[in-house]
Amino acid sequence: MAAPDHTRISDLPRDQQWRIGAAIFRYQQNGRYTVLLLKRATGSYTTGWWNTPTGPVRDTDEIIDSAMRRIIFEQTGLGLQGCYNIYQVEPLSWGSEDQPMTKLNFVIHEESTEIVVIPRSEFFEYRWVEEECIDDLRIPVAMQDVIRAGFELRRQGYV
């Protein structure tokens, strides 16, 4: 676990595709600790599934941190303007030998009261979800691991 580095996108190996996933956590007014999930409206096999903000790294992104912030803003409207902590957790690799993909995963604890604004062309809805509800939702298994890592960081006192 580490804070996101400022690796330049141009320094990433070019023989694979790079993606970023960001699990955003926030305490609610009732004191409950929650994670932001988005319900996908597009994609043949992912329609109706819940996920965290996720997207591709682009050549126009200068560093990993700026790619992460762009994806979060595009998908949630959150600008991470208030107090926040960012932790990088285990990356996920998949794909074929000809087309490998790696997703860099981040856990973000933020303390703002910014309102989430999702693009309706991409997502049906969003929800702040408590840990005990995670098993009741259709969430990709690999993303469940990232979400659980975020809740565990809170239990260990990192946030």
MARZABA-125436 format. One record per residue: residue number from 1; residue in one letter; x, y, z of N, C-alpha, C, CB in turn. Coordinates in Angstrom, 3 decimals, always signed. Glycine has a CB too. Layout:
N
{site NUM 'A' {X Y Z} {X Y Z} {X Y Z} {X Y Z}}
...
This chain:
159
{site 1 'M' {+0.845 -1.170 +0.000} {+0.000 +0.000 +0.000} {+0.892 +1.236 +0.000} {-0.962 -0.003 +1.217}}
{site 2 'A' {+0.598 +2.124 -0.909} {+1.380 +3.357 -1.005} {+0.520 +4.446 -1.619} {+2.669 +3.140 -1.841}}
{site 3 'A' {+0.918 +5.665 -1.381} {+0.248 +6.786 -2.037} {+0.578 +6.724 -3.516} {+0.680 +8.160 -1.420}}
{site 4 'P' {-0.283 +7.265 -4.366} {+0.012 +7.187 -5.801} {+1.294 +7.925 -6.115} {-1.145 +7.761 -6.632}}
{site 5 'D' {+2.097 +7.283 -6.933} {+3.320 +7.968 -7.335} {+3.000 +8.901 -8.488} {+4.428 +6.956 -7.733}}
{site 6 'H' {+3.986 +9.603 -8.914} {+3.797 +10.550 -10.000} {+4.483 +10.036 -11.255} {+4.338 +11.938 -9.616}}
{site 7 'T' {+4.331 +8.724 -11.481} {+4.889 +8.106 -12.667} {+4.297 +8.755 -13.913} {+4.628 +6.590 -12.664}}
{site 8 'R' {+5.162 +9.097 -14.833} {+4.713 +9.698 -16.081} {+4.071 +8.611 -16.946} {+5.899 +10.386 -16.832}}
{site 9 'I' {+2.972 +8.936 -17.571} {+2.287 +7.993 -18.446} {+3.226 +7.535 -19.563} {+1.008 +8.631 -19.037}}
{site 10 'S' {+4.048 +8.425 -20.061} {+4.984 +8.071 -21.135} {+6.032 +7.055 -20.675} {+5.680 +9.325 -21.655}}
{site 11 'D' {+6.198 +6.868 -19.358} {+7.161 +5.896 -18.845} {+6.559 +4.505 -18.630} {+7.739 +6.397 -17.547}}
{site 12 'L' {+5.231 +4.371 -18.767} {+4.600 +3.060 -18.614} {+4.934 +2.191 -19.819} {+3.063 +3.200 -18.452}}
{site 13 'P' {+5.113 +0.883 -19.621} {+5.372 -0.002 -20.763} {+4.262 +0.111 -21.809} {+5.505 -1.463 -20.289}}
{site 14 'R' {+4.636 +0.237 -23.054} {+3.692 +0.443 -24.153} {+3.100 -0.864 -24.685} {+4.376 +1.180 -25.279}}
{site 15 'D' {+3.579 -2.006 -24.183} {+3.116 -3.280 -24.714} {+1.821 -3.767 -24.053} {+4.194 -4.319 -24.544}}
{site 16 'Q' {+1.138 -2.896 -23.316} {-0.126 -3.264 -22.697} {-1.004 -2.032 -22.530} {+0.110 -3.946 -21.340}}
{site 17 'Q' {-2.279 -2.286 -22.236} {-3.206 -1.200 -21.966} {-3.248 -0.964 -20.465} {-4.622 -1.513 -22.524}}
{site 18 'W' {-3.440 +0.288 -20.074} {-3.474 +0.670 -18.672} {-4.828 +1.279 -18.340} {-2.337 +1.656 -18.344}}
{site 19 'R' {-5.381 +0.884 -17.202} {-6.644 +1.417 -16.709} {-6.457 +1.809 -15.247} {-7.805 +0.379 -16.874}}
{site 20 'I' {-7.412 +2.594 -14.759} {-7.385 +3.026 -13.361} {-8.756 +2.792 -12.758} {-6.971 +4.525 -13.235}}
{site 21 'G' {-8.763 +2.290 -11.532} {-9.985 +2.137 -10.755} {-9.806 +2.889 -9.440} {-10.317 +0.626 -10.504}}
{site 22 'A' {-10.864 +3.581 -9.008} {-10.772 +4.378 -7.781} {-11.979 +4.110 -6.888} {-10.672 +5.886 -8.112}}
{site 23 'A' {-11.734 +3.495 -5.746} {-12.786 +3.275 -4.760} {-12.783 +4.483 -3.821} {-12.571 +1.921 -3.968}}
{site 24 'I' {-13.869 +5.262 -3.860} {-13.958 +6.503 -3.087} {-14.822 +6.256 -1.859} {-14.540 +7.668 -3.949}}
{site 25 'F' {-14.272 +6.559 -0.700} {-14.956 +6.336 +0.571} {-15.257 +7.660 +1.248} {-14.113 +5.447 +1.495}}
{site 26 'R' {-16.364 +7.668 +1.995} {-16.772 +8.891 +2.690} {-17.644 +8.515 +3.884} {-17.534 +9.858 +1.728}}
{site 27 'Y' {-17.469 +9.261 +4.988} {-18.396 +9.138 +6.110} {-19.662 +9.911 +5.761} {-17.757 +9.667 +7.446}}
{site 28 'Q' {-20.807 +9.314 +6.059} {-22.091 +9.972 +5.830} {-22.510 +10.725 +7.092} {-23.178 +8.940 +5.418}}
{site 29 'Q' {-23.536 +11.530 +7.000} {-24.005 +12.311 +8.147} {-24.422 +11.430 +9.314} {-25.166 +13.190 +7.738}}
{site 30 'N' {-24.865 +10.201 +9.019} {-25.262 +9.285 +10.089} {-24.059 +8.586 +10.723} {-26.236 +8.246 +9.550}}
{site 31 'G' {-22.834 +8.951 +10.286} {-21.617 +8.380 +10.852} {-21.170 +7.088 +10.196} {-21.811 +8.140 +12.296}}
{site 32 'R' {-21.924 +6.577 +9.232} {-21.565 +5.327 +8.564} {-20.504 +5.582 +7.494} {-22.814 +4.669 +7.937}}
{site 33 'Y' {-19.564 +4.654 +7.401} {-18.495 +4.730 +6.414} {-18.976 +4.011 +5.161} {-17.159 +4.106 +6.956}}
{site 34 'T' {-18.893 +4.663 +4.000} {-19.459 +4.130 +2.763} {-18.502 +4.276 +1.588} {-20.769 +4.826 +2.446}}
{site 35 'V' {-18.779 +3.478 +0.565} {-18.025 +3.543 -0.684} {-18.994 +3.959 -1.791} {-17.334 +2.164 -1.014}}
{site 36 'L' {-18.503 +4.743 -2.734} {-19.311 +5.201 -3.856} {-19.308 +4.141 -4.949} {-18.785 +6.552 -4.401}}
{site 37 'L' {-20.506 +3.700 -5.334} {-20.640 +2.746 -6.430} {-21.534 +3.340 -7.508} {-21.212 +1.396 -5.926}}
{site 38 'L' {-21.193 +3.016 -8.754} {-21.925 +3.495 -9.918} {-22.545 +2.289 -10.619} {-20.991 +4.296 -10.888}}
{site 39 'K' {-23.813 +2.396 -10.999} {-24.491 +1.300 -11.695} {-24.403 +1.543 -13.194} {-25.980 +1.175 -11.242}}
{site 40 'R' {-23.708 +0.647 -13.859} {-23.390 +0.779 -15.273} {-24.641 +0.701 -16.146} {-22.401 -0.296 -15.685}}
{site 41 'A' {-24.754 +1.620 -17.107} {-25.876 +1.650 -18.048} {-25.458 +1.194 -19.438} {-26.464 +3.052 -18.121}}
{site 42 'T' {-24.169 +1.014 -19.649} {-23.666 +0.642 -20.972} {-22.758 -0.572 -20.865} {-22.913 +1.819 -21.623}}
{site 43 'G' {-22.478 -1.181 -21.984} {-21.602 -2.347 -22.022} {-22.441 -3.613 -21.971} {-20.588 -2.318 -20.855}}
{site 44 'S' {-22.275 -4.470 -22.927} {-23.151 -5.629 -23.058} {-23.165 -6.524 -21.826} {-22.740 -6.435 -24.246}}
{site 45 'Y' {-22.033 -6.889 -21.282} {-22.021 -7.801 -20.148} {-21.963 -7.076 -18.800} {-20.850 -8.740 -20.268}}
{site 46 'T' {-21.762 -5.772 -18.791} {-21.657 -5.050 -17.520} {-22.871 -4.191 -17.201} {-20.438 -4.186 -17.534}}
{site 47 'T' {-23.847 -4.136 -18.095} {-25.041 -3.338 -17.832} {-25.710 -3.844 -16.554} {-26.028 -3.397 -19.037}}
{site 48 'G' {-26.023 -2.929 -15.653} {-26.676 -3.282 -14.402} {-25.733 -3.677 -13.283} {-27.615 -4.383 -14.641}}
{site 49 'W' {-24.456 -3.785 -13.575} {-23.476 -4.114 -12.537} {-23.036 -2.829 -11.847} {-22.247 -4.867 -13.138}}
{site 50 'W' {-22.639 -2.956 -10.601} {-22.096 -1.831 -9.837} {-20.579 -1.879 -9.924} {-22.573 -1.868 -8.348}}
{site 51 'N' {-19.975 -0.706 -9.932} {-18.518 -0.625 -9.985} {-18.090 +0.716 -9.404} {-17.992 -0.797 -11.448}}
{site 52 'T' {-16.808 +0.856 -9.234} {-16.227 +2.125 -8.822} {-15.867 +2.896 -10.085} {-14.972 +1.916 -7.899}}
{site 53 'P' {-15.549 +4.172 -9.978} {-15.083 +4.897 -11.164} {-13.859 +4.194 -11.761} {-14.743 +6.373 -10.807}}
{site 54 'T' {-13.946 +3.882 -13.039} {-12.900 +3.130 -13.722} {-12.790 +3.641 -15.144} {-13.191 +1.602 -13.701}}
{site 55 'G' {-11.575 +3.747 -15.630} {-11.415 +4.185 -17.006} {-10.002 +4.006 -17.511} {-11.817 +5.616 -17.138}}
{site 56 'P' {-9.806 +4.249 -18.801} {-8.493 +4.060 -19.412} {-7.553 +5.228 -19.149} {-8.643 +3.857 -20.898}}
{site 57 'V' {-6.290 +4.904 -19.092} {-5.245 +5.922 -19.079} {-5.098 +6.390 -20.523} {-3.870 +5.366 -18.488}}
{site 58 'R' {-4.981 +7.692 -20.715} {-4.844 +8.253 -22.059} {-3.448 +8.825 -22.252} {-5.905 +9.340 -22.308}}
{site 59 'D' {-3.028 +8.896 -23.486} {-1.725 +9.496 -23.796} {-1.678 +10.965 -23.399} {-1.416 +9.353 -25.285}}
{site 60 'T' {-2.826 +11.619 -23.325} {-2.871 +13.032 -22.951} {-2.721 +13.242 -21.443} {-4.174 +13.649 -23.424}}
{site 61 'D' {-2.847 +12.163 -20.648} {-2.597 +12.270 -19.213} {-1.090 +12.341 -19.000} {-3.223 +11.063 -18.430}}
{site 62 'E' {-0.658 +13.253 -18.144} {+0.783 +13.384 -17.924} {+1.310 +12.364 -16.926} {+1.109 +14.780 -17.441}}
{site 63 'I' {+0.587 +12.219 -15.794} {+1.018 +11.299 -14.746} {-0.170 +10.469 -14.290} {+1.644 +12.066 -13.552}}
{site 64 'I' {+0.095 +9.383 -13.577} {-0.961 +8.496 -13.097} {-1.961 +9.266 -12.237} {-0.360 +7.326 -12.298}}
{site 65 'D' {-1.474 +10.127 -11.368} {-2.356 +10.890 -10.491} {-3.340 +11.742 -11.291} {-1.534 +11.778 -9.560}}
{site 66 'S' {-2.895 +12.371 -12.363} {-3.804 +13.209 -13.161} {-4.803 +12.351 -13.918} {-3.011 +14.086 -14.147}}
{site 67 'A' {-4.415 +11.162 -14.355} {-5.351 +10.248 -15.015} {-6.435 +9.815 -14.033} {-4.605 +9.010 -15.581}}
{site 68 'M' {-6.041 +9.504 -12.802} {-6.994 +9.095 -11.775} {-7.987 +10.218 -11.500} {-6.262 +8.697 -10.481}}
{site 69 'R' {-7.513 +11.425 -11.327} {-8.386 +12.570 -11.053} {-9.333 +12.844 -12.236} {-7.536 +13.825 -10.751}}
{site 70 'R' {-8.836 +12.704 -13.458} {-9.677 +12.913 -14.639} {-10.820 +11.910 -14.663} {-8.843 +12.798 -15.929}}
{site 71 'I' {-10.508 +10.650 -14.448} {-11.523 +9.601 -14.474} {-12.564 +9.831 -13.387} {-10.876 +8.222 -14.304}}
{site 72 'I' {-12.125 +10.164 -12.192} {-13.059 +10.426 -11.091} {-13.966 +11.605 -11.441} {-12.288 +10.710 -9.772}}
{site 73 'F' {-13.389 +12.672 -11.951} {-14.193 +13.848 -12.274} {-15.181 +13.553 -13.404} {-13.287 +15.019 -12.662}}
{site 74 'E' {-14.717 +12.888 -14.461} {-15.595 +12.581 -15.593} {-16.770 +11.705 -15.186} {-14.807 +11.897 -16.694}}
{site 75 'Q' {-16.551 +10.784 -14.258} {-17.593 +9.819 -13.926} {-18.425 +10.192 -12.703} {-16.975 +8.488 -13.703}}
{site 76 'T' {-17.924 +11.122 -11.884} {-18.645 +11.444 -10.641} {-18.840 +12.933 -10.412} {-17.915 +10.866 -9.471}}
{site 77 'G' {-18.079 +13.764 -11.104} {-18.121 +15.199 -10.858} {-17.335 +15.612 -9.624} {-19.542 +15.649 -10.718}}
{site 78 'L' {-16.749 +14.657 -8.912} {-15.973 +14.977 -7.703} {-14.583 +15.455 -8.088} {-15.876 +13.747 -6.766}}
{site 79 'G' {-14.171 +16.573 -7.505} {-12.876 +17.142 -7.831} {-11.812 +16.919 -6.775} {-13.023 +18.585 -8.066}}
{site 80 'L' {-12.142 +16.157 -5.727} {-11.209 +15.913 -4.616} {-10.643 +17.236 -4.102} {-10.056 +14.972 -5.064}}
{site 81 'Q' {-11.534 +18.174 -3.848} {-11.126 +19.510 -3.426} {-10.853 +19.613 -1.931} {-12.181 +20.501 -3.806}}
{site 82 'G' {-11.527 +18.802 -1.114} {-11.365 +18.894 +0.334} {-10.212 +18.052 +0.826} {-12.633 +18.474 +1.032}}
{site 83 'C' {-10.325 +17.608 +2.057} {-9.306 +16.739 +2.643} {-9.503 +15.325 +2.127} {-9.366 +16.770 +4.193}}
{site 84 'Y' {-8.421 +14.675 +1.794} {-8.512 +13.308 +1.310} {-7.182 +12.594 +1.506} {-8.925 +13.283 -0.168}}
{site 85 'N' {-7.256 +11.260 +1.533} {-6.084 +10.397 +1.566} {-6.216 +9.425 +0.410} {-5.947 +9.645 +2.940}}
{site 86 'I' {-5.119 +9.157 -0.282} {-5.124 +8.238 -1.411} {-4.115 +7.131 -1.132} {-4.793 +8.978 -2.747}}
{site 87 'Y' {-4.561 +5.887 -1.335} {-3.693 +4.730 -1.175} {-3.764 +3.895 -2.441} {-4.093 +3.889 +0.071}}
{site 88 'Q' {-2.613 +3.446 -2.918} {-2.607 +2.543 -4.057} {-2.606 +1.127 -3.507} {-1.376 +2.799 -4.998}}
{site 89 'V' {-3.514 +0.291 -4.019} {-3.596 -1.101 -3.588} {-3.242 -2.006 -4.758} {-5.009 -1.435 -3.042}}
{site 90 'E' {-3.329 -3.294 -4.546} {-2.887 -4.293 -5.517} {-3.465 -4.053 -6.916} {-3.274 -5.677 -5.037}}
{site 91 'P' {-2.602 -3.977 -7.941} {-3.106 -3.832 -9.314} {-3.722 -5.154 -9.790} {-1.961 -3.388 -10.278}}
{site 92 'L' {-4.481 -5.075 -10.850} {-5.131 -6.240 -11.432} {-4.669 -6.369 -12.871} {-6.684 -6.130 -11.348}}
{site 93 'S' {-4.242 -7.558 -13.259} {-3.809 -7.803 -14.641} {-4.677 -8.885 -15.261} {-2.310 -8.213 -14.694}}
{site 94 'W' {-4.993 -8.723 -16.547} {-5.769 -9.705 -17.271} {-5.518 -9.518 -18.760} {-7.277 -9.585 -16.936}}
{site 95 'G' {-6.227 -10.255 -19.574} {-6.073 -10.150 -21.019} {-5.251 -11.292 -21.564} {-5.436 -8.830 -21.392}}
{site 96 'S' {-4.864 -11.161 -22.787} {-4.078 -12.195 -23.450} {-2.624 -11.761 -23.547} {-4.643 -12.499 -24.849}}
{site 97 'E' {-1.806 -12.674 -24.014} {-0.398 -12.352 -24.206} {-0.233 -11.249 -25.255} {+0.386 -13.606 -24.622}}
{site 98 'D' {-1.130 -11.259 -26.243} {-1.084 -10.253 -27.302} {-1.642 -8.909 -26.871} {-1.839 -10.742 -28.500}}
{site 99 'Q' {-2.556 -8.929 -25.895} {-3.183 -7.682 -25.476} {-3.369 -7.664 -23.952} {-4.540 -7.494 -26.191}}
{site 100 'P' {-2.267 -7.585 -23.211} {-2.390 -7.550 -21.746} {-2.936 -6.208 -21.260} {-1.029 -7.823 -21.091}}
{site 101 'M' {-3.646 -6.255 -20.135} {-4.186 -5.042 -19.519} {-3.833 -5.058 -18.040} {-5.735 -4.937 -19.725}}
{site 102 'T' {-3.575 -3.876 -17.500} {-3.334 -3.718 -16.076} {-4.171 -2.570 -15.568} {-1.839 -3.484 -15.781}}
{site 103 'K' {-4.869 -2.826 -14.458} {-5.637 -1.750 -13.821} {-4.957 -1.400 -12.509} {-7.133 -2.169 -13.584}}
{site 104 'L' {-4.573 -0.142 -12.385} {-4.002 +0.385 -11.150} {-5.171 +0.790 -10.266} {-3.027 +1.601 -11.420}}
{site 105 'N' {-5.211 +0.257 -9.049} {-6.346 +0.481 -8.154} {-5.969 +1.407 -7.005} {-6.862 -0.850 -7.604}}
{site 106 'F' {-6.876 +2.347 -6.749} {-6.666 +3.315 -5.679} {-7.857 +3.311 -4.735} {-6.437 +4.725 -6.253}}
{site 107 'V' {-7.559 +3.528 -3.464} {-8.573 +3.708 -2.435} {-8.434 +5.140 -1.961} {-8.416 +2.671 -1.246}}
{site 108 'I' {-9.544 +5.865 -1.985} {-9.520 +7.286 -1.631} {-10.517 +7.529 -0.513} {-9.843 +8.184 -2.863}}
{site 109 'H' {-10.049 +8.089 +0.572} {-10.938 +8.544 +1.640} {-11.025 +10.051 +1.494} {-10.420 +8.117 +3.083}}
{site 110 'E' {-12.240 +10.555 +1.269} {-12.379 +11.995 +1.109} {-13.422 +12.524 +2.087} {-12.765 +12.351 -0.342}}
{site 111 'E' {-13.245 +13.764 +2.471} {-14.087 +14.355 +3.509} {-14.930 +15.521 +3.022} {-13.237 +14.810 +4.644}}
{site 112 'S' {-15.084 +15.646 +1.724} {-15.865 +16.763 +1.206} {-17.363 +16.461 +1.285} {-15.459 +17.072 -0.242}}
{site 113 'T' {-18.137 +17.469 +0.978} {-19.585 +17.289 +0.857} {-20.007 +17.534 -0.587} {-20.348 +18.242 +1.820}}
{site 114 'E' {-19.040 +17.416 -1.493} {-19.351 +17.590 -2.915} {-20.452 +16.616 -3.318} {-18.084 +17.376 -3.792}}
{site 115 'I' {-21.312 +17.049 -4.207} {-22.403 +16.227 -4.692} {-21.933 +15.445 -5.917} {-23.643 +17.095 -5.027}}
{site 116 'V' {-22.288 +14.183 -5.965} {-21.936 +13.330 -7.091} {-22.844 +13.664 -8.272} {-22.054 +11.827 -6.710}}
{site 117 'V' {-22.234 +13.808 -9.445} {-22.968 +14.046 -10.684} {-22.452 +13.040 -11.706} {-22.797 +15.534 -11.194}}
{site 118 'I' {-23.319 +12.084 -12.072} {-22.891 +11.034 -12.997} {-23.405 +11.302 -14.411} {-23.380 +9.664 -12.512}}
{site 119 'P' {-22.641 +10.876 -15.424} {-23.139 +10.994 -16.798} {-24.191 +9.905 -17.041} {-21.964 +10.877 -17.835}}
{site 120 'R' {-25.429 +10.302 -17.266} {-26.539 +9.343 -17.431} {-26.374 +8.471 -18.671} {-27.868 +10.089 -17.510}}
{site 121 'S' {-25.557 +8.893 -19.606} {-25.313 +8.065 -20.787} {-24.467 +6.836 -20.436} {-24.616 +8.891 -21.879}}
{site 122 'E' {-23.792 +6.876 -19.292} {-22.894 +5.794 -18.904} {-23.371 +5.023 -17.673} {-21.523 +6.348 -18.645}}
{site 123 'F' {-24.101 +5.701 -16.780} {-24.533 +5.076 -15.528} {-26.008 +5.335 -15.262} {-23.696 +5.589 -14.358}}
{site 124 'F' {-26.689 +4.329 -14.703} {-28.092 +4.478 -14.309} {-28.221 +5.304 -13.040} {-28.741 +3.108 -14.106}}
{site 125 'E' {-27.360 +4.997 -12.068} {-27.475 +5.627 -10.757} {-26.166 +5.462 -9.996} {-28.655 +5.023 -9.954}}
{site 126 'Y' {-26.096 +6.116 -8.855} {-24.966 +5.934 -7.952} {-25.529 +5.732 -6.552} {-23.978 +7.157 -8.002}}
{site 127 'R' {-24.691 +5.186 -5.692} {-25.116 +4.936 -4.325} {-23.883 +4.899 -3.412} {-25.920 +3.606 -4.230}}
{site 128 'W' {-24.019 +5.480 -2.224} {-23.003 +5.339 -1.190} {-23.376 +4.082 -0.405} {-22.916 +6.627 -0.253}}
{site 129 'V' {-22.510 +3.076 -0.386} {-22.844 +1.752 +0.124} {-21.994 +1.400 +1.347} {-22.653 +0.701 -0.972}}
{site 130 'E' {-22.671 +0.883 +2.371} {-21.983 +0.418 +3.577} {-21.399 -0.974 +3.335} {-22.952 +0.399 +4.793}}
{site 131 'E' {-20.389 -1.322 +4.105} {-19.668 -2.577 +3.892} {-20.573 -3.800 +3.923} {-18.594 -2.729 +4.931}}
{site 132 'E' {-21.516 -3.842 +4.849} {-22.354 -5.031 +4.978} {-23.297 -5.241 +3.789} {-23.160 -4.942 +6.245}}
{site 133 'C' {-23.405 -4.271 +2.906} {-24.279 -4.388 +1.732} {-23.538 -4.823 +0.471} {-24.966 -3.070 +1.474}}
{site 134 'I' {-22.231 -4.893 +0.524} {-21.426 -5.194 -0.663} {-21.797 -6.545 -1.265} {-19.939 -5.174 -0.312}}
{site 135 'D' {-22.000 -7.562 -0.436} {-22.302 -8.902 -0.942} {-23.665 -8.988 -1.621} {-22.241 -9.899 +0.186}}
{site 136 'D' {-24.540 -8.022 -1.380} {-25.889 -8.041 -1.950} {-25.964 -7.415 -3.335} {-26.838 -7.326 -1.032}}
{site 137 'L' {-24.864 -6.843 -3.814} {-24.857 -6.143 -5.104} {-24.029 -6.911 -6.131} {-24.304 -4.712 -4.940}}
{site 138 'R' {-24.367 -6.744 -7.397} {-23.581 -7.345 -8.484} {-22.379 -6.447 -8.743} {-24.444 -7.531 -9.795}}
{site 139 'I' {-21.236 -6.850 -8.173} {-19.981 -6.103 -8.298} {-18.922 -7.089 -8.786} {-19.557 -5.425 -6.924}}
{site 140 'P' {-18.116 -6.743 -9.775} {-17.047 -7.653 -10.198} {-16.182 -8.062 -9.005} {-16.174 -6.992 -11.286}}
{site 141 'V' {-15.829 -9.341 -8.940} {-15.095 -9.887 -7.795} {-13.800 -9.122 -7.531} {-14.783 -11.362 -8.027}}
{site 142 'A' {-13.054 -8.811 -8.581} {-11.793 -8.094 -8.391} {-12.032 -6.727 -7.757} {-11.061 -7.932 -9.731}}
{site 143 'M' {-13.136 -6.061 -8.117} {-13.424 -4.756 -7.531} {-13.897 -4.912 -6.094} {-14.477 -4.010 -8.362}}
{site 144 'Q' {-14.569 -6.017 -5.782} {-14.949 -6.276 -4.392} {-13.703 -6.325 -3.512} {-15.747 -7.601 -4.278}}
{site 145 'D' {-12.624 -6.916 -4.024} {-11.374 -6.999 -3.260} {-10.813 -5.605 -2.977} {-10.333 -7.843 -4.022}}
{site 146 'V' {-10.879 -4.717 -3.960} {-10.392 -3.347 -3.769} {-11.258 -2.630 -2.733} {-10.393 -2.566 -5.116}}
{site 147 'I' {-12.568 -2.796 -2.835} {-13.493 -2.160 -1.896} {-13.241 -2.666 -0.477} {-14.957 -2.427 -2.308}}
{site 148 'R' {-13.072 -3.972 -0.342} {-12.796 -4.539 +0.997} {-11.468 -4.013 +1.553} {-12.763 -6.093 +0.933}}
{site 149 'A' {-10.494 -3.800 +0.664} {-9.211 -3.228 +1.106} {-9.431 -1.833 +1.679} {-8.196 -3.173 -0.067}}
{site 150 'G' {-10.320 -1.066 +1.074} {-10.620 +0.278 +1.575} {-11.258 +0.244 +2.955} {-11.535 +1.006 +0.609}}
{site 151 'F' {-12.210 -0.652 +3.165} {-12.827 -0.780 +4.486} {-11.810 -1.268 +5.518} {-14.026 -1.743 +4.427}}
{site 152 'E' {-10.902 -2.138 +5.081} {-9.869 -2.641 +5.995} {-8.893 -1.524 +6.385} {-9.100 -3.816 +5.343}}
{site 153 'L' {-8.554 -0.649 +5.461} {-7.679 +0.485 +5.786} {-8.303 +1.332 +6.900} {-7.421 +1.358 +4.525}}
{site 154 'R' {-9.610 +1.519 +6.857} {-10.295 +2.288 +7.900} {-10.189 +1.557 +9.246} {-11.789 +2.518 +7.520}}
{site 155 'R' {-10.418 +0.247 +9.225} {-10.331 -0.522 +10.485} {-8.924 -0.453 +11.077} {-10.726 -1.999 +10.246}}
{site 156 'Q' {-7.917 -0.388 +10.228} {-6.531 -0.330 +10.687} {-6.112 +1.080 +11.083} {-5.605 -0.853 +9.608}}
{site 157 'G' {-7.014 +2.032 +10.944} {-6.731 +3.389 +11.392} {-6.021 +4.289 +10.408} {-5.941 +3.327 +12.590}}
{site 158 'Y' {-5.958 +3.892 +9.140} {-5.296 +4.731 +8.142} {-6.134 +5.934 +7.744} {-4.972 +3.916 +6.917}}
{site 159 'V' {-7.451 +5.848 +7.947} {-8.347 +6.958 +7.600} {-9.205 +7.313 +8.801} {-9.240 +6.596 +6.386}}
